[in-house]
Amino acid sequence: MELLGKLYSIDEVSDMLKVDRKTVDRWIKENKLTAMKLAGTIWRIREKDLNYFILQALEEGRR
């Protein structure tokens, strides 16, 4: 998985950002947070996509 970099599950992201899992699901559904589906059912968020999302949120004044 070196090509993709570090990958996080939805649960890991929700724990890191201290939000409910449903919030992360909503961000993905609303295309605010980029995620990829592996094996048809497993969602993963690349570290660089998470970092970009956090930077954008900070710039917009959201948490």
PDBQT receptor file of N, H, CA, C and O in Angstrom, charges set to zero:
ATOM      1  N   MET A   1       0.816  -1.203   0.000  1.00  0.00    +0.000 N 
ATOM      2  CA  MET A   1       0.000   0.000   0.000  1.00  0.00    +0.000 C 
ATOM      3  C   MET A   1       0.860   1.268   0.000  1.00  0.00    +0.000 C 
ATOM      4  O   MET A   1       0.345   2.364   0.219  1.00  0.00    +0.000 OA
ATOM      5  N   GLU A   2       2.133   1.129  -0.238  1.00  0.00    +0.000 N 
ATOM      6  H   GLU A   2       2.552   0.238  -0.417  1.00  0.00    +0.000 HD
ATOM      7  CA  GLU A   2       3.018   2.294  -0.268  1.00  0.00    +0.000 C 
ATOM      8  C   GLU A   2       2.575   3.305  -1.321  1.00  0.00    +0.000 C 
ATOM      9  O   GLU A   2       2.701   4.512  -1.114  1.00  0.00    +0.000 OA
ATOM     10  N   LEU A   3       2.068   2.832  -2.424  1.00  0.00    +0.000 N 
ATOM     11  H   LEU A   3       1.965   1.852  -2.592  1.00  0.00    +0.000 HD
ATOM     12  CA  LEU A   3       1.599   3.705  -3.498  1.00  0.00    +0.000 C 
ATOM     13  C   LEU A   3       0.504   4.658  -3.014  1.00  0.00    +0.000 C 
ATOM     14  O   LEU A   3       0.474   5.824  -3.405  1.00  0.00    +0.000 OA
ATOM     15  N   LEU A   4      -0.377   4.164  -2.177  1.00  0.00    +0.000 N 
ATOM     16  H   LEU A   4      -0.352   3.216  -1.859  1.00  0.00    +0.000 HD
ATOM     17  CA  LEU A   4      -1.496   4.967  -1.673  1.00  0.00    +0.000 C 
ATOM     18  C   LEU A   4      -1.139   5.749  -0.419  1.00  0.00    +0.000 C 
ATOM     19  O   LEU A   4      -1.866   6.665  -0.034  1.00  0.00    +0.000 OA
ATOM     20  N   GLY A   5      -0.039   5.405   0.217  1.00  0.00    +0.000 N 
ATOM     21  H   GLY A   5       0.552   4.661  -0.096  1.00  0.00    +0.000 HD
ATOM     22  CA  GLY A   5       0.308   6.037   1.481  1.00  0.00    +0.000 C 
ATOM     23  C   GLY A   5      -0.491   5.431   2.618  1.00  0.00    +0.000 C 
ATOM     24  O   GLY A   5      -1.092   4.367   2.473  1.00  0.00    +0.000 OA
ATOM     25  N   LYS A   6      -0.491   6.108   3.738  1.00  0.00    +0.000 N 
ATOM     26  H   LYS A   6      -0.003   6.973   3.857  1.00  0.00    +0.000 HD
ATOM     27  CA  LYS A   6      -1.216   5.628   4.914  1.00  0.00    +0.000 C 
ATOM     28  C   LYS A   6      -2.714   5.727   4.664  1.00  0.00    +0.000 C 
ATOM     29  O   LYS A   6      -3.207   6.737   4.162  1.00  0.00    +0.000 OA
ATOM     30  N   LEU A   7      -3.427   4.670   5.018  1.00  0.00    +0.000 N 
ATOM     31  H   LEU A   7      -3.026   3.849   5.426  1.00  0.00    +0.000 HD
ATOM     32  CA  LEU A   7      -4.883   4.624   4.867  1.00  0.00    +0.000 C 
ATOM     33  C   LEU A   7      -5.531   4.499   6.237  1.00  0.00    +0.000 C 
ATOM     34  O   LEU A   7      -5.057   3.760   7.100  1.00  0.00    +0.000 OA
ATOM     35  N   TYR A   8      -6.622   5.232   6.423  1.00  0.00    +0.000 N 
ATOM     36  H   TYR A   8      -7.008   5.832   5.722  1.00  0.00    +0.000 HD
ATOM     37  CA  TYR A   8      -7.369   5.194   7.681  1.00  0.00    +0.000 C 
ATOM     38  C   TYR A   8      -8.781   4.691   7.434  1.00  0.00    +0.000 C 
ATOM     39  O   TYR A   8      -9.369   4.943   6.382  1.00  0.00    +0.000 OA
ATOM     40  N   SER A   9      -9.314   3.981   8.412  1.00  0.00    +0.000 N 
ATOM     41  H   SER A   9      -8.837   3.776   9.267  1.00  0.00    +0.000 HD
ATOM     42  CA  SER A   9     -10.723   3.575   8.361  1.00  0.00    +0.000 C 
ATOM     43  C   SER A   9     -11.590   4.750   8.821  1.00  0.00    +0.000 C 
ATOM     44  O   SER A   9     -11.083   5.726   9.373  1.00  0.00    +0.000 OA
ATOM     45  N   ILE A  10     -12.870   4.648   8.592  1.00  0.00    +0.000 N 
ATOM     46  H   ILE A  10     -13.282   3.855   8.143  1.00  0.00    +0.000 HD
ATOM     47  CA  ILE A  10     -13.804   5.673   9.053  1.00  0.00    +0.000 C 
ATOM     48  C   ILE A  10     -13.754   5.780  10.574  1.00  0.00    +0.000 C 
ATOM     49  O   ILE A  10     -13.800   6.882  11.122  1.00  0.00    +0.000 OA
ATOM     50  N   ASP A  11     -13.659   4.651  11.250  1.00  0.00    +0.000 N 
ATOM     51  H   ASP A  11     -13.621   3.756  10.805  1.00  0.00    +0.000 HD
ATOM     52  CA  ASP A  11     -13.585   4.672  12.713  1.00  0.00    +0.000 C 
ATOM     53  C   ASP A  11     -12.316   5.370  13.210  1.00  0.00    +0.000 C 
ATOM     54  O   ASP A  11     -12.358   6.117  14.187  1.00  0.00    +0.000 OA
ATOM     55  N   GLU A  12     -11.202   5.129  12.543  1.00  0.00    +0.000 N 
ATOM     56  H   GLU A  12     -11.168   4.522  11.749  1.00  0.00    +0.000 HD
ATOM     57  CA  GLU A  12      -9.954   5.793  12.936  1.00  0.00    +0.000 C 
ATOM     58  C   GLU A  12     -10.051   7.305  12.760  1.00  0.00    +0.000 C 
ATOM     59  O   GLU A  12      -9.602   8.067  13.615  1.00  0.00    +0.000 OA
ATOM     60  N   VAL A  13     -10.642   7.732  11.644  1.00  0.00    +0.000 N 
ATOM     61  H   VAL A  13     -11.007   7.112  10.949  1.00  0.00    +0.000 HD
ATOM     62  CA  VAL A  13     -10.799   9.166  11.397  1.00  0.00    +0.000 C 
ATOM     63  C   VAL A  13     -11.732   9.785  12.424  1.00  0.00    +0.000 C 
ATOM     64  O   VAL A  13     -11.456  10.867  12.943  1.00  0.00    +0.000 OA
ATOM     65  N   SER A  14     -12.832   9.107  12.721  1.00  0.00    +0.000 N 
ATOM     66  H   SER A  14     -13.055   8.228  12.300  1.00  0.00    +0.000 HD
ATOM     67  CA  SER A  14     -13.767   9.658  13.707  1.00  0.00    +0.000 C 
ATOM     68  C   SER A  14     -13.107   9.764  15.085  1.00  0.00    +0.000 C 
ATOM     69  O   SER A  14     -13.355  10.720  15.820  1.00  0.00    +0.000 OA
ATOM     70  N   ASP A  15     -12.278   8.797  15.432  1.00  0.00    +0.000 N 
ATOM     71  H   ASP A  15     -12.077   8.020  14.836  1.00  0.00    +0.000 HD
ATOM     72  CA  ASP A  15     -11.545   8.856  16.713  1.00  0.00    +0.000 C 
ATOM     73  C   ASP A  15     -10.544  10.011  16.718  1.00  0.00    +0.000 C 
ATOM     74  O   ASP A  15     -10.448  10.742  17.704  1.00  0.00    +0.000 OA
ATOM     75  N   MET A  16      -9.806  10.177  15.633  1.00  0.00    +0.000 N 
ATOM     76  H   MET A  16      -9.884   9.584  14.832  1.00  0.00    +0.000 HD
ATOM     77  CA  MET A  16      -8.794  11.239  15.566  1.00  0.00    +0.000 C 
ATOM     78  C   MET A  16      -9.420  12.621  15.653  1.00  0.00    +0.000 C 
ATOM     79  O   MET A  16      -8.892  13.512  16.318  1.00  0.00    +0.000 OA
ATOM     80  N   LEU A  17     -10.564  12.795  14.966  1.00  0.00    +0.000 N 
ATOM     81  H   LEU A  17     -10.993  12.071  14.425  1.00  0.00    +0.000 HD
ATOM     82  CA  LEU A  17     -11.204  14.105  14.916  1.00  0.00    +0.000 C 
ATOM     83  C   LEU A  17     -12.231  14.300  16.026  1.00  0.00    +0.000 C 
ATOM     84  O   LEU A  17     -12.832  15.367  16.149  1.00  0.00    +0.000 OA
ATOM     85  N   LYS A  18     -12.426  13.259  16.833  1.00  0.00    +0.000 N 
ATOM     86  H   LYS A  18     -11.938  12.392  16.733  1.00  0.00    +0.000 HD
ATOM     87  CA  LYS A  18     -13.364  13.318  17.964  1.00  0.00    +0.000 C 
ATOM     88  C   LYS A  18     -14.784  13.692  17.523  1.00  0.00    +0.000 C 
ATOM     89  O   LYS A  18     -15.441  14.550  18.113  1.00  0.00    +0.000 OA
ATOM     90  N   VAL A  19     -15.231  13.004  16.453  1.00  0.00    +0.000 N 
ATOM     91  H   VAL A  19     -14.698  12.307  15.974  1.00  0.00    +0.000 HD
ATOM     92  CA  VAL A  19     -16.593  13.172  15.964  1.00  0.00    +0.000 C 
ATOM     93  C   VAL A  19     -17.226  11.795  15.826  1.00  0.00    +0.000 C 
ATOM     94  O   VAL A  19     -16.531  10.780  15.831  1.00  0.00    +0.000 OA
ATOM     95  N   ASP A  20     -18.527  11.769  15.705  1.00  0.00    +0.000 N 
ATOM     96  H   ASP A  20     -19.092  12.594  15.701  1.00  0.00    +0.000 HD
ATOM     97  CA  ASP A  20     -19.248  10.518  15.523  1.00  0.00    +0.000 C 
ATOM     98  C   ASP A  20     -18.932   9.924  14.148  1.00  0.00    +0.000 C 
ATOM     99  O   ASP A  20     -18.657  10.655  13.197  1.00  0.00    +0.000 OA
ATOM    100  N   ARG A  21     -18.973   8.618  14.057  1.00  0.00    +0.000 N 
ATOM    101  H   ARG A  21     -19.196   8.025  14.830  1.00  0.00    +0.000 HD
ATOM    102  CA  ARG A  21     -18.739   7.923  12.783  1.00  0.00    +0.000 C 
ATOM    103  C   ARG A  21     -19.710   8.416  11.712  1.00  0.00    +0.000 C 
ATOM    104  O   ARG A  21     -19.339   8.542  10.545  1.00  0.00    +0.000 OA
ATOM    105  N   LYS A  22     -20.945   8.692  12.108  1.00  0.00    +0.000 N 
ATOM    106  H   LYS A  22     -21.246   8.589  13.056  1.00  0.00    +0.000 HD
ATOM    107  CA  LYS A  22     -21.952   9.167  11.150  1.00  0.00    +0.000 C 
ATOM    108  C   LYS A  22     -21.548  10.505  10.537  1.00  0.00    +0.000 C 
ATOM    109  O   LYS A  22     -21.886  10.792   9.388  1.00  0.00    +0.000 OA
ATOM    110  N   THR A  23     -20.829  11.318  11.296  1.00  0.00    +0.000 N 
ATOM    111  H   THR A  23     -20.554  11.086  12.229  1.00  0.00    +0.000 HD
ATOM    112  CA  THR A  23     -20.353  12.599  10.782  1.00  0.00    +0.000 C 
ATOM    113  C   THR A  23     -19.351  12.374   9.664  1.00  0.00    +0.000 C 
ATOM    114  O   THR A  23     -19.414  13.039   8.631  1.00  0.00    +0.000 OA
ATOM    115  N   VAL A  24     -18.430  11.445   9.859  1.00  0.00    +0.000 N 
ATOM    116  H   VAL A  24     -18.379  10.904  10.699  1.00  0.00    +0.000 HD
ATOM    117  CA  VAL A  24     -17.448  11.129   8.823  1.00  0.00    +0.000 C 
ATOM    118  C   VAL A  24     -18.155  10.556   7.602  1.00  0.00    +0.000 C 
ATOM    119  O   VAL A  24     -17.822  10.912   6.472  1.00  0.00    +0.000 OA
ATOM    120  N   ASP A  25     -19.125   9.675   7.813  1.00  0.00    +0.000 N 
ATOM    121  H   ASP A  25     -19.396   9.386   8.731  1.00  0.00    +0.000 HD
ATOM    122  CA  ASP A  25     -19.927   9.135   6.704  1.00  0.00    +0.000 C 
ATOM    123  C   ASP A  25     -20.589  10.267   5.910  1.00  0.00    +0.000 C 
ATOM    124  O   ASP A  25     -20.601  10.249   4.679  1.00  0.00    +0.000 OA
ATOM    125  N   ARG A  26     -21.133  11.241   6.626  1.00  0.00    +0.000 N 
ATOM    126  H   ARG A  26     -21.124  11.256   7.626  1.00  0.00    +0.000 HD
ATOM    127  CA  ARG A  26     -21.806  12.364   5.971  1.00  0.00    +0.000 C 
ATOM    128  C   ARG A  26     -20.817  13.204   5.159  1.00  0.00    +0.000 C 
ATOM    129  O   ARG A  26     -21.115  13.600   4.032  1.00  0.00    +0.000 OA
ATOM    130  N   TRP A  27     -19.647  13.473   5.730  1.00  0.00    +0.000 N 
ATOM    131  H   TRP A  27     -19.405  13.151   6.646  1.00  0.00    +0.000 HD
ATOM    132  CA  TRP A  27     -18.631  14.236   4.993  1.00  0.00    +0.000 C 
ATOM    133  C   TRP A  27     -18.253  13.525   3.698  1.00  0.00    +0.000 C 
ATOM    134  O   TRP A  27     -18.063  14.169   2.666  1.00  0.00    +0.000 OA
ATOM    135  N   ILE A  28     -18.143  12.195   3.752  1.00  0.00    +0.000 N 
ATOM    136  H   ILE A  28     -18.298  11.672   4.590  1.00  0.00    +0.000 HD
ATOM    137  CA  ILE A  28     -17.820  11.421   2.550  1.00  0.00    +0.000 C 
ATOM    138  C   ILE A  28     -18.965  11.517   1.547  1.00  0.00    +0.000 C 
ATOM    139  O   ILE A  28     -18.741  11.764   0.362  1.00  0.00    +0.000 OA
ATOM    140  N   LYS A  29     -20.190  11.322   2.024  1.00  0.00    +0.000 N 
ATOM    141  H   LYS A  29     -20.372  11.122   2.986  1.00  0.00    +0.000 HD
ATOM    142  CA  LYS A  29     -21.363  11.365   1.144  1.00  0.00    +0.000 C 
ATOM    143  C   LYS A  29     -21.526  12.743   0.501  1.00  0.00    +0.000 C 
ATOM    144  O   LYS A  29     -21.944  12.840  -0.653  1.00  0.00    +0.000 OA
ATOM    145  N   GLU A  30     -21.199  13.803   1.234  1.00  0.00    +0.000 N 
ATOM    146  H   GLU A  30     -20.859  13.724   2.171  1.00  0.00    +0.000 HD
ATOM    147  CA  GLU A  30     -21.309  15.174   0.728  1.00  0.00    +0.000 C 
ATOM    148  C   GLU A  30     -20.069  15.611  -0.062  1.00  0.00    +0.000 C 
ATOM    149  O   GLU A  30     -19.950  16.771  -0.457  1.00  0.00    +0.000 OA
ATOM    150  N   ASN A  31     -19.151  14.665  -0.284  1.00  0.00    +0.000 N 
ATOM    151  H   ASN A  31     -19.248  13.723   0.036  1.00  0.00    +0.000 HD
ATOM    152  CA  ASN A  31     -17.896  14.938  -1.018  1.00  0.00    +0.000 C 
ATOM    153  C   ASN A  31     -17.031  16.009  -0.366  1.00  0.00    +0.000 C 
ATOM    154  O   ASN A  31     -16.287  16.711  -1.051  1.00  0.00    +0.000 OA
ATOM    155  N   LYS A  32     -17.126  16.133   0.926  1.00  0.00    +0.000 N 
ATOM    156  H   LYS A  32     -17.730  15.562   1.482  1.00  0.00    +0.000 HD
ATOM    157  CA  LYS A  32     -16.257  17.052   1.665  1.00  0.00    +0.000 C 
ATOM    158  C   LYS A  32     -14.947  16.361   2.023  1.00  0.00    +0.000 C 
ATOM    159  O   LYS A  32     -13.902  17.007   2.110  1.00  0.00    +0.000 OA
ATOM    160  N   LEU A  33     -15.005  15.053   2.230  1.00  0.00    +0.000 N 
ATOM    161  H   LEU A  33     -15.854  14.529   2.160  1.00  0.00    +0.000 HD
ATOM    162  CA  LEU A  33     -13.840  14.243   2.562  1.00  0.00    +0.000 C 
ATOM    163  C   LEU A  33     -13.735  13.141   1.518  1.00  0.00    +0.000 C 
ATOM    164  O   LEU A  33     -14.665  12.357   1.326  1.00  0.00    +0.000 OA
ATOM    165  N   THR A  34     -12.588  13.093   0.848  1.00  0.00    +0.000 N 
ATOM    166  H   THR A  34     -11.833  13.729   1.005  1.00  0.00    +0.000 HD
ATOM    167  CA  THR A  34     -12.376  12.076  -0.185  1.00  0.00    +0.000 C 
ATOM    168  C   THR A  34     -12.060  10.738   0.455  1.00  0.00    +0.000 C 
ATOM    169  O   THR A  34     -11.207  10.642   1.338  1.00  0.00    +0.000 OA
ATOM    170  N   ALA A  35     -12.757   9.708   0.000  1.00  0.00    +0.000 N 
ATOM    171  H   ALA A  35     -13.450   9.786  -0.717  1.00  0.00    +0.000 HD
ATOM    172  CA  ALA A  35     -12.529   8.345   0.498  1.00  0.00    +0.000 C 
ATOM    173  C   ALA A  35     -12.626   7.385  -0.676  1.00  0.00    +0.000 C 
ATOM    174  O   ALA A  35     -13.205   7.706  -1.714  1.00  0.00    +0.000 OA
ATOM    175  N   MET A  36     -12.062   6.224  -0.500  1.00  0.00    +0.000 N 
ATOM    176  H   MET A  36     -11.592   5.963   0.343  1.00  0.00    +0.000 HD
ATOM    177  CA  MET A  36     -12.144   5.201  -1.540  1.00  0.00    +0.000 C 
ATOM    178  C   MET A  36     -12.710   3.918  -0.956  1.00  0.00    +0.000 C 
ATOM    179  O   MET A  36     -12.508   3.586   0.212  1.00  0.00    +0.000 OA
ATOM    180  N   LYS A  37     -13.418   3.221  -1.810  1.00  0.00    +0.000 N 
ATOM    181  H   LYS A  37     -13.581   3.491  -2.759  1.00  0.00    +0.000 HD
ATOM    182  CA  LYS A  37     -14.030   1.968  -1.397  1.00  0.00    +0.000 C 
ATOM    183  C   LYS A  37     -13.152   0.823  -1.896  1.00  0.00    +0.000 C 
ATOM    184  O   LYS A  37     -12.876   0.717  -3.091  1.00  0.00    +0.000 OA
ATOM    185  N   LEU A  38     -12.722  -0.019  -0.981  1.00  0.00    +0.000 N 
ATOM    186  H   LEU A  38     -12.947   0.068  -0.011  1.00  0.00    +0.000 HD
ATOM    187  CA  LEU A  38     -11.902  -1.170  -1.324  1.00  0.00    +0.000 C 
ATOM    188  C   LEU A  38     -12.736  -2.438  -1.194  1.00  0.00    +0.000 C 
ATOM    189  O   LEU A  38     -13.527  -2.572  -0.260  1.00  0.00    +0.000 OA
ATOM    190  N   ALA A  39     -12.564  -3.344  -2.107  1.00  0.00    +0.000 N 
ATOM    191  H   ALA A  39     -11.922  -3.235  -2.866  1.00  0.00    +0.000 HD
ATOM    192  CA  ALA A  39     -13.276  -4.629  -2.094  1.00  0.00    +0.000 C 
ATOM    193  C   ALA A  39     -14.792  -4.442  -2.049  1.00  0.00    +0.000 C 
ATOM    194  O   ALA A  39     -15.520  -5.318  -1.582  1.00  0.00    +0.000 OA
ATOM    195  N   GLY A  40     -15.254  -3.308  -2.531  1.00  0.00    +0.000 N 
ATOM    196  H   GLY A  40     -14.663  -2.596  -2.911  1.00  0.00    +0.000 HD
ATOM    197  CA  GLY A  40     -16.684  -3.072  -2.641  1.00  0.00    +0.000 C 
ATOM    198  C   GLY A  40     -17.403  -2.647  -1.373  1.00  0.00    +0.000 C 
ATOM    199  O   GLY A  40     -18.521  -2.138  -1.443  1.00  0.00    +0.000 OA
ATOM    200  N   THR A  41     -16.787  -2.845  -0.213  1.00  0.00    +0.000 N 
ATOM    201  H   THR A  41     -15.878  -3.259  -0.156  1.00  0.00    +0.000 HD
ATOM    202  CA  THR A  41     -17.498  -2.541   1.031  1.00  0.00    +0.000 C 
ATOM    203  C   THR A  41     -16.656  -1.808   2.074  1.00  0.00    +0.000 C 
ATOM    204  O   THR A  41     -17.205  -1.262   3.031  1.00  0.00    +0.000 OA
ATOM    205  N   ILE A  42     -15.348  -1.786   1.908  1.00  0.00    +0.000 N 
ATOM    206  H   ILE A  42     -14.902  -2.229   1.130  1.00  0.00    +0.000 HD
ATOM    207  CA  ILE A  42     -14.458  -1.232   2.923  1.00  0.00    +0.000 C 
ATOM    208  C   ILE A  42     -14.027   0.172   2.522  1.00  0.00    +0.000 C 
ATOM    209  O   ILE A  42     -13.379   0.353   1.491  1.00  0.00    +0.000 OA
ATOM    210  N   TRP A  43     -14.382   1.163   3.330  1.00  0.00    +0.000 N 
ATOM    211  H   TRP A  43     -14.908   1.016   4.167  1.00  0.00    +0.000 HD
ATOM    212  CA  TRP A  43     -13.995   2.546   3.061  1.00  0.00    +0.000 C 
ATOM    213  C   TRP A  43     -12.665   2.867   3.713  1.00  0.00    +0.000 C 
ATOM    214  O   TRP A  43     -12.415   2.493   4.859  1.00  0.00    +0.000 OA
ATOM    215  N   ARG A  44     -11.804   3.571   2.963  1.00  0.00    +0.000 N 
ATOM    216  H   ARG A  44     -12.007   3.874   2.032  1.00  0.00    +0.000 HD
ATOM    217  CA  ARG A  44     -10.526   4.023   3.495  1.00  0.00    +0.000 C 
ATOM    218  C   ARG A  44     -10.280   5.466   3.065  1.00  0.00    +0.000 C 
ATOM    219  O   ARG A  44     -10.663   5.877   1.970  1.00  0.00    +0.000 OA
ATOM    220  N   ILE A  45      -9.639   6.221   3.942  1.00  0.00    +0.000 N 
ATOM    221  H   ILE A  45      -9.328   5.887   4.832  1.00  0.00    +0.000 HD
ATOM    222  CA  ILE A  45      -9.304   7.622   3.682  1.00  0.00    +0.000 C 
ATOM    223  C   ILE A  45      -7.784   7.723   3.661  1.00  0.00    +0.000 C 
ATOM    224  O   ILE A  45      -7.110   7.320   4.610  1.00  0.00    +0.000 OA
ATOM    225  N   ARG A  46      -7.256   8.263   2.575  1.00  0.00    +0.000 N 
ATOM    226  H   ARG A  46      -7.802   8.590   1.805  1.00  0.00    +0.000 HD
ATOM    227  CA  ARG A  46      -5.804   8.447   2.491  1.00  0.00    +0.000 C 
ATOM    228  C   ARG A  46      -5.380   9.571   3.425  1.00  0.00    +0.000 C 
ATOM    229  O   ARG A  46      -6.113  10.540   3.621  1.00  0.00    +0.000 OA
ATOM    230  N   GLU A  47      -4.192   9.433   3.998  1.00  0.00    +0.000 N 
ATOM    231  H   GLU A  47      -3.596   8.646   3.839  1.00  0.00    +0.000 HD
ATOM    232  CA  GLU A  47      -3.671  10.436   4.921  1.00  0.00    +0.000 C 
ATOM    233  C   GLU A  47      -3.626  11.814   4.264  1.00  0.00    +0.000 C 
ATOM    234  O   GLU A  47      -3.974  12.811   4.897  1.00  0.00    +0.000 OA
ATOM    235  N   LYS A  48      -3.204  11.881   3.010  1.00  0.00    +0.000 N 
ATOM    236  H   LYS A  48      -2.922  11.072   2.495  1.00  0.00    +0.000 HD
ATOM    237  CA  LYS A  48      -3.113  13.184   2.352  1.00  0.00    +0.000 C 
ATOM    238  C   LYS A  48      -4.493  13.801   2.136  1.00  0.00    +0.000 C 
ATOM    239  O   LYS A  48      -4.628  15.024   2.183  1.00  0.00    +0.000 OA
ATOM    240  N   ASP A  49      -5.518  12.983   1.900  1.00  0.00    +0.000 N 
ATOM    241  H   ASP A  49      -5.408  11.990   1.862  1.00  0.00    +0.000 HD
ATOM    242  CA  ASP A  49      -6.881  13.500   1.757  1.00  0.00    +0.000 C 
ATOM    243  C   ASP A  49      -7.413  14.004   3.094  1.00  0.00    +0.000 C 
ATOM    244  O   ASP A  49      -8.107  15.020   3.147  1.00  0.00    +0.000 OA
ATOM    245  N   LEU A  50      -7.092  13.302   4.162  1.00  0.00    +0.000 N 
ATOM    246  H   LEU A  50      -6.528  12.477   4.119  1.00  0.00    +0.000 HD
ATOM    247  CA  LEU A  50      -7.502  13.735   5.498  1.00  0.00    +0.000 C 
ATOM    248  C   LEU A  50      -6.821  15.055   5.862  1.00  0.00    +0.000 C 
ATOM    249  O   LEU A  50      -7.461  15.968   6.382  1.00  0.00    +0.000 OA
ATOM    250  N   ASN A  51      -5.519  15.147   5.583  1.00  0.00    +0.000 N 
ATOM    251  H   ASN A  51      -4.999  14.405   5.160  1.00  0.00    +0.000 HD
ATOM    252  CA  ASN A  51      -4.795  16.387   5.866  1.00  0.00    +0.000 C 
ATOM    253  C   ASN A  51      -5.378  17.560   5.082  1.00  0.00    +0.000 C 
ATOM    254  O   ASN A  51      -5.521  18.657   5.622  1.00  0.00    +0.000 OA
ATOM    255  N   TYR A  52      -5.712  17.336   3.823  1.00  0.00    +0.000 N 
ATOM    256  H   TYR A  52      -5.595  16.445   3.385  1.00  0.00    +0.000 HD
ATOM    257  CA  TYR A  52      -6.311  18.383   3.000  1.00  0.00    +0.000 C 
ATOM    258  C   TYR A  52      -7.664  18.819   3.581  1.00  0.00    +0.000 C 
ATOM    259  O   TYR A  52      -7.960  20.011   3.658  1.00  0.00    +0.000 OA
ATOM    260  N   PHE A  53      -8.476  17.837   3.986  1.00  0.00    +0.000 N 
ATOM    261  H   PHE A  53      -8.235  16.869   3.923  1.00  0.00    +0.000 HD
ATOM    262  CA  PHE A  53      -9.775  18.128   4.579  1.00  0.00    +0.000 C 
ATOM    263  C   PHE A  53      -9.623  18.986   5.835  1.00  0.00    +0.000 C 
ATOM    264  O   PHE A  53     -10.363  19.952   6.024  1.00  0.00    +0.000 OA
ATOM    265  N   ILE A  54      -8.665  18.634   6.688  1.00  0.00    +0.000 N 
ATOM    266  H   ILE A  54      -8.064  17.850   6.534  1.00  0.00    +0.000 HD
ATOM    267  CA  ILE A  54      -8.440  19.381   7.925  1.00  0.00    +0.000 C 
ATOM    268  C   ILE A  54      -8.002  20.806   7.616  1.00  0.00    +0.000 C 
ATOM    269  O   ILE A  54      -8.499  21.754   8.225  1.00  0.00    +0.000 OA
ATOM    270  N   LEU A  55      -7.078  20.962   6.677  1.00  0.00    +0.000 N 
ATOM    271  H   LEU A  55      -6.674  20.192   6.183  1.00  0.00    +0.000 HD
ATOM    272  CA  LEU A  55      -6.618  22.307   6.300  1.00  0.00    +0.000 C 
ATOM    273  C   LEU A  55      -7.761  23.152   5.742  1.00  0.00    +0.000 C 
ATOM    274  O   LEU A  55      -7.889  24.329   6.079  1.00  0.00    +0.000 OA
ATOM    275  N   GLN A  56      -8.587  22.553   4.892  1.00  0.00    +0.000 N 
ATOM    276  H   GLN A  56      -8.483  21.597   4.618  1.00  0.00    +0.000 HD
ATOM    277  CA  GLN A  56      -9.741  23.272   4.333  1.00  0.00    +0.000 C 
ATOM    278  C   GLN A  56     -10.704  23.694   5.441  1.00  0.00    +0.000 C 
ATOM    279  O   GLN A  56     -11.210  24.816   5.439  1.00  0.00    +0.000 OA
ATOM    280  N   ALA A  57     -10.952  22.793   6.382  1.00  0.00    +0.000 N 
ATOM    281  H   ALA A  57     -10.541  21.882   6.385  1.00  0.00    +0.000 HD
ATOM    282  CA  ALA A  57     -11.868  23.091   7.487  1.00  0.00    +0.000 C 
ATOM    283  C   ALA A  57     -11.327  24.231   8.337  1.00  0.00    +0.000 C 
ATOM    284  O   ALA A  57     -12.083  25.103   8.765  1.00  0.00    +0.000 OA
ATOM    285  N   LEU A  58     -10.031  24.227   8.579  1.00  0.00    +0.000 N 
ATOM    286  H   LEU A  58      -9.416  23.519   8.231  1.00  0.00    +0.000 HD
ATOM    287  CA  LEU A  58      -9.422  25.300   9.361  1.00  0.00    +0.000 C 
ATOM    288  C   LEU A  58      -9.535  26.639   8.636  1.00  0.00    +0.000 C 
ATOM    289  O   LEU A  58      -9.814  27.667   9.251  1.00  0.00    +0.000 OA
ATOM    290  N   GLU A  59      -9.318  26.614   7.336  1.00  0.00    +0.000 N 
ATOM    291  H   GLU A  59      -9.091  25.778   6.836  1.00  0.00    +0.000 HD
ATOM    292  CA  GLU A  59      -9.426  27.838   6.550  1.00  0.00    +0.000 C 
ATOM    293  C   GLU A  59     -10.852  28.389   6.530  1.00  0.00    +0.000 C 
ATOM    294  O   GLU A  59     -11.058  29.602   6.490  1.00  0.00    +0.000 OA
ATOM    295  N   GLU A  60     -11.817  27.499   6.559  1.00  0.00    +0.000 N 
ATOM    296  H   GLU A  60     -11.650  26.514   6.591  1.00  0.00    +0.000 HD
ATOM    297  CA  GLU A  60     -13.220  27.905   6.536  1.00  0.00    +0.000 C 
ATOM    298  C   GLU A  60     -13.764  28.178   7.939  1.00  0.00    +0.000 C 
ATOM    299  O   GLU A  60     -14.918  28.576   8.097  1.00  0.00    +0.000 OA
ATOM    300  N   GLY A  61     -12.938  27.965   8.943  1.00  0.00    +0.000 N 
ATOM    301  H   GLY A  61     -12.000  27.641   8.815  1.00  0.00    +0.000 HD
ATOM    302  CA  GLY A  61     -13.362  28.224  10.307  1.00  0.00    +0.000 C 
ATOM    303  C   GLY A  61     -14.230  27.137  10.911  1.00  0.00    +0.000 C 
ATOM    304  O   GLY A  61     -14.856  27.337  11.953  1.00  0.00    +0.000 OA
ATOM    305  N   ARG A  62     -14.267  25.981  10.252  1.00  0.00    +0.000 N 
ATOM    306  H   ARG A  62     -13.759  25.819   9.406  1.00  0.00    +0.000 HD
ATOM    307  CA  ARG A  62     -15.030  24.846  10.787  1.00  0.00    +0.000 C 
ATOM    308  C   ARG A  62     -14.100  23.953  11.585  1.00  0.00    +0.000 C 
ATOM    309  O   ARG A  62     -12.880  24.008  11.428  1.00  0.00    +0.000 OA
ATOM    310  N   ARG A  63     -14.687  23.124  12.447  1.00  0.00    +0.000 N 
ATOM    311  H   ARG A  63     -15.678  23.079  12.575  1.00  0.00    +0.000 HD
ATOM    312  CA  ARG A  63     -13.916  22.109  13.195  1.00  0.00    +0.000 C 
ATOM    313  C   ARG A  63     -14.358  20.749  12.806  1.00  0.00    +0.000 C 
ATOM    314  O   ARG A  63     -13.836  19.760  13.319  1.00  0.00    +0.000 OA
TER     315      ARG A  63
